[in-house]
Amino acid sequence: MSEHKRYNLHHHARLSVAPMMDWTDRHCRYLHRLLSADTLLYTEMVTSAALVRGGALRLLEFDVAEHPVALQLGGSDPQELAQAAKLGQARGYDEINLNVGCPSDRVQSGTFGAVLMKDPARVAACVSEMRAAVDIEITVKCRIGVDDQDPEYVLPEFLARIVAAGCERVTIHARKAWLQGLSPKENRDIPPLDYDLVHRMKGLFPNLHISVNGGIESLDAAQGFLDAGLDGVMIGRTAYHQPTDILGTADQRIYGADTQTTAQDAVLQMLPYIESHLGAGGRLNQVTRHMLGLFAGRPGARLWRRKLSEEAHKPGAGPEVVEAALAQVQTVIQNAEDAPSEKEQSNA
């Protein structure tokens, strides 16, 4: 078992980036960590079966720079999840999170994800077995309910069960999931958000660390939830598509640090990482696809995205593509700074 620094995850979980399939891989997380030293990061969901039965330990790879980082597991067999949690702890993860929120058909067919909202006793058994198997935190990410369930009744019972099993931290996606009739994408947008219910859960479970997830698109909104008494906020798609807006100032605004990271800073710090990845046989676009939103809403954003989109996938593409894209952005910024303002023009 690897030994590493212990983190105050209740502190870091004031803000977290949601686990997102095909998005929050290790390259994405490395970038996000450059932007924010404090935000808690999550892996994509990894199934316990893939680790325990499939031996796919490569799925656990991450860079030590990513700490604090949590492994999200999908599964429904308590013993198998316990074994997977052990593997995660041995690899150095700071937290193991159980997915009880994903509504995709593939997940349902494996009897895990959001369908487990219908079986809180099984979820509690899973938490209990994992809790007994490792000495890092076991957390849960869930919905407020599924299908025709009444969240006012099912969510308190669900939370009471997992708390009794040893869960001290939960992230609640403030929407129901509809297991039939809606796609995973539609399940992220169509069911109405019920933030008030999440706040009421904090009142019922004052000692449970509760983070809210779903539809949160700015640090202002995140701070509003924290000010209103919730313990944490998890942001998904906006943190991915506008990482500088969310993560670049998070340490300062959410954690009270005196630093913030610009998009340009992050690009320059990514260059050695890219060199290392290419040296290990990787491809440039495996990293740069996560960097497309760095300049979102800023001068030169379109040129940045176009250069990386058109060039990074080509055979032999290297850091020079990223450097050229950054140079284009810097030229746009410089030209904007050099251009006379409307006031100066009117006075000329």
N, C-alpha and C positions, 0 to 999 in steps of 0.2 A: 504493500500500500504506500503510495507516494505521500510525502509530507509537504505541506505548503502552508503559507500564511492563512490564518483564519480571518474571515471578513465579517463585519457586522452587517449581515444581509438585511436586517430590518431597516437599517439606514440606507443601504444602497437601493433597496426596493421602493424607495420613495418615487423613483422613476425607473421603468424598465422598458426594453424593446421586446415586443411580442415574438414568440416563436412562429415563424412563417415558412411553410414548406417551399422549397426551391429558392428561398430568399436569404434566410439568416444562416447561411453556411459559414465556414470558418473565415473565408476571405471578407465577407460582409462584416462579421463580428470584429475582425481586426481593424477595419476601417472605423467602425462605430466606436471602438475603444480609443482610437486616436482622437476622435472628436470629444469624447467624454470619458474622464477617468473614473467617474463615480457611478454612472448608470449601470444597472444590472442587465446583463445580456443573456439571451436564451438561445439554445440550439434549435434547429428544426426538430420536429418530432421524430424520434427514433423508436421503432417498435422493439419491445422486449424480445419478441421471437427472432428478429434479425440478429440480435446480439447473442442470445442464449442458444438458440437452435441453429441459426445461420452462421454464427461465428464472424459476423461482419464488424469486427472491432475497428476497422478503418473509419467507421462512422463516428467514432469517439475522438478522432484527432482534433486537436486545437492547439493554438499557440499560447504559451504561458502569459503573454501580454494581454490576453483576453480577460483575465480575472478581474472582478468576480464574474463567473459564468456558470449558468445552470444548464443541466441536461434535462430536456423534456422527453419523457417516455410515453409510449402508447402501448396499452395492453390491458388485460383483464384477469390474468392468472396471478394470484398473489405470490406464489412461490417463484414463478418465472420473473415477475417484476422485481422481487427481492434479489434474485441473482443478477438481473440487469443493473439494479441499483448498486450492487457491490462492484460490478465492472466499472460503472461510472465513477464511484468514489476512488477506486484504484487508479483510474486515469487522472484523477485530480480535480474533478468537478466540485464546485462549492455547494451545490444544491441539486436535488432530484425532484423534478416536477412531473406530476401525473396529468395527462391530457384527458379531461372529461368534458371537452367542448367541441371537438372537431366533428362536423356533421356529414362528412363525405361518405358516399356509398361504400367505398373500399374500407373505410374505418369501421362502419357499421357491420360489415360482413365479418370483421374480425372481433366483433362484440367489444369494441372499446370506443373511446371518444365520447361524443355527446349522448349516445344511447345509454351510457352508464348512469346518466341522471335518473334513469328508471330503476336503478338497482343500488341504492345508497349503501346497503349492507355489504355488497361486493366491493364497492369503492373503499369502505372502511376497512375491510379485510386486507385489501391491497396496501393501503396506507400503513396498517399495523405491521404487516410482514416486512415492508420496506424499512419502516422505522426501526424494527428489531434487527435488521440486517446491516445497517450502516449507522455512522455517528455524524452524518451531515444532515441538513434539514430536508424533510420530505414535505413538499407543497403540492397544491392542487390548483389547476385552472379549469373552471367550469362555466356553464351557462346558468341562467336563472331558472331554466326548466326546458322541457322539450314537448312538442306537439300540444296536446290538450291539457297538460299539467297546469295546475294553478300555482304559479311561483310563490304566492303569498304563503302557501302551505308546504310545498315541497322543498323550497330552498332552505328554510330554517331547519327542517328535519335533516336535510343533506348535510348542512354545515355542522349540526350537533353531532352527527355520526362521525364525520372525519376529524372533528376536534377531539372527540373521545378516543379516537384511534391514534392521536399523536400529531395531528397537523396543526401547526401554529401560524401558518400563512396561507392565504388563498387569494387567487385572482379571479374576479367574477366578470365575465363578459355579460354586460347588462342587457342581453337579448335572449329570448327563447331561441332554440334551434328547431326547425321543422325537418324531421327526418325523411319525410316523403313530400315531393312536390316542389321543393326548392333546392337549387344547386348550392354548393358551398359558397360560391360568390354571392348568390342571392341571400343566403343566410347571414352574410356580413352586413347587409344593407336593408333588407325588407322588414324583418320583425322589428317592432318598435323598441326603442331603448327605454329602460326603466331605471334611471339613475336613483330615483327616490327609494326604490326597493333596496338597492345596495346600501344607501345611507341607513335605512332602517335595520339592515343586518348588522351594521356596526353598532347600533344601539343595543341589539339583542346579544351580540358577542363582543363586548368591549375589549376583551383580552386577545381576540383574534386579529392578526394583522391582515387587513383587507385592502387589496388593490382593485381599482375599477378599470375595466377595459371596454372598448367599443365606441367608435365615433369621436374620439378625442383627437383634435387636429392642431393643437397649439400648446405652448408652455403656459400661456395665460389660462387656458382651460384647465390644464393639469394643476396649476397652482390653486385654482378655484376649488377643486376637489380636495386638495390637501388642507386648504384653509377651512373647509367645511367639515373637517374631522376624519376624512379617510386617511389611511396610512400610506397609500401608494397609488400610482397611476401607471398603467401599461399602455404604450402607444405602439401601433402596428404600422399600417401602410404609410402614414405621414412621416414617421421616423425613417422609413426606407426611402421614400421618394424625395423628401426634403431633409436629409440628415443634418445639414449644417444649421437649419432653422431650429430643429428640435434638440440635437445633441451638442452643437457647437457652443451654445450658451447655457446648457443644462447645469454644468458644474457651478456656474456662477449664480444662476437664478433659483435652482432647486436645492442645491447643497451648500450655498454660501461661500464657495471658493472664490478666489480672486483671479481666476484664469478663464479664458475662453479660447477656442481654437477656430481659426478661419478656414475656409475651404482651401485656400492656397497652402496653408500650413499642412493640412491633411494630405494634400496631393504630394508635397515634397517628402513627407514622412512615409508615404506609401511606396516611394521608389525603391528603397532597399528591400522591402518586402516583395515587391514585384520581381526584382532581380533574383531573389532567393527562390521564388516560386518557379520562375523560368528555368533556373539552374537545376531544379529538381525534375524538369521535364513537363512542367505545366504550361498552359497557354495564357496569353495576356488577357483575353476576353473573359476568362474565368474569374479574374479579379476586377477588371474594369467595368463589367456589367453592373457591379454594385456601386460604382462611382459616378454613374450618369447624372444623379440628382444633386451632386455636391454644390453646383452653382445655381440651383433652382431659384428663380425669382431674382437673379443677379445679372449684371451686365456680362454678356458673353456666354450665357448658359446654352443658347442654341448651338453656337459654334463648338462648344465643349462636347455636347452630346453627339453632334454630327461627326466630329473627328473620331471620337472613340467608337461610335457605332459603325463607321465605314472602314476603319483601319485595324481595330484591335483583333478582329477575328482572322486576319490574314496570316498565312504561314510565315513564321519568322518575325512577327510583330513583337517589338520590345518596348522598353521604357521610353525610347525616343518618341513614340506615338503619344504617350501621356505628356511628355515634356513639350511637344509641339502644340498639343491641345491647350496646355496651360499658357504657353506663350501667346496664343491667339486671344485667350481670355484677358491676359494682362495688357495686351495691346488695346483691346476694347475699353478696359478700365482706364488706361492712361489717356486715351483719346477723349473719353468722357470727362476726365478731370481737366484736360487742357482746353476743352471747348469753352468759349466764353458763355457765361450765364445770360439768361434773357435780360436781366437787369443791366449787366455790363453792356450788352448789345444796344439796349435802348439809350444808354448814356453815351454811346460812341458817337 
